Amino acid sequence: MRTAPMVGANHNHVSALRFASVGSGELGKKARPLVIPGVRMRIVLLVALCAAAVVGCQESGFDEAKETARPLKVQHLLGESKVPGQAEAPATLSVEALDDTLALDVEPVAARVPGAKLPAYLRSQAGGLRLLERGAPPPEDADLIIASAPQSRDQFAELSRLAPTVVIDDGGAQWKLNLRLVGEALGRTNDAEALLTAYDEQLAQVRKALPGVAKVAGRFADDSFAAAVLADAGVEPVPRGQAGATLTGSVWSSPGGALAARAALADLQRVLSK
């Protein structure tokens, strides 16, 4: 069973430390460990499992083509769903779900976006896409539905009757986690990781081109997509009037996604290089 990739996971070596209490007349006695046997056994088992996982990955690697030849189980915000190995006709029910799906080179059969209107930065990518009004059901030919929180369990159950459904976060600072989950739902985890690597490379180029102290005028919620990108770039948002550069455009109010991140970095570099 495949699960959503863990973000920022580290392989840590676990060592058991023993401490001995030595009192008067006890120097010849064997030091007693403070770790009780039951806990010590769990530590040993954990170390063994971690070592086996590392060895298994090193020996066999991850063959995505083989893994996606059959249906997959994907864990998401509202539980677990069995999805096609590689969906061919997904429907997306939010801007961030659409963004990541397009970035992964998959064209949805339909997309639900506010007002059935694409944000400007997505129009060149999805100009001919079938757009759904708010509340409109996904088409019957969808083989996967990617929705965003908040979704009630009743809504999730209703969508799941139409097609396997995966629920991602509602965007913002969690956009990288969303991209990984959408990649897993579509059977394209390697492509999702490649997009994140490309973001890091573009980010390095932007940071190198920016002045030593970079500031932009604008107010963004701490958990917003815009705030996350600015933090990555080392740019400080300040009130209007305290910086000459101002960020405007739909990408800065976007819930995020791989394409939004690419557009935001390009716009940031353009604005601050004037």
Buried (B, 14 or more C-beta within 10 A) or exposed (E): EBEBBEEEEEEEEEEEEEEEEEEEEEEEEEEEBEBEEEEEEEBEEEBEEBEEEEEEEEEEEEEBEEBBEEEBEBBBBBEEBEBBBBBEBBBBBBBBBBBBBBBBEBBBBBBBBEEEEBBEBBEEBBEEBEBBEEEEBBBEEBBBBBBBBEBEEEBBEEBBEBBBBBBBBBBBBBBBBBBBBBBBBBBBBEBBBBBBEBBEEBBEEBBEEBEEEBBBBBEBEEEBBBBBBBBBBEBEBEEEEEBEBEBEBBBBBBBBBBBBBBBBBBBBBEBBEE
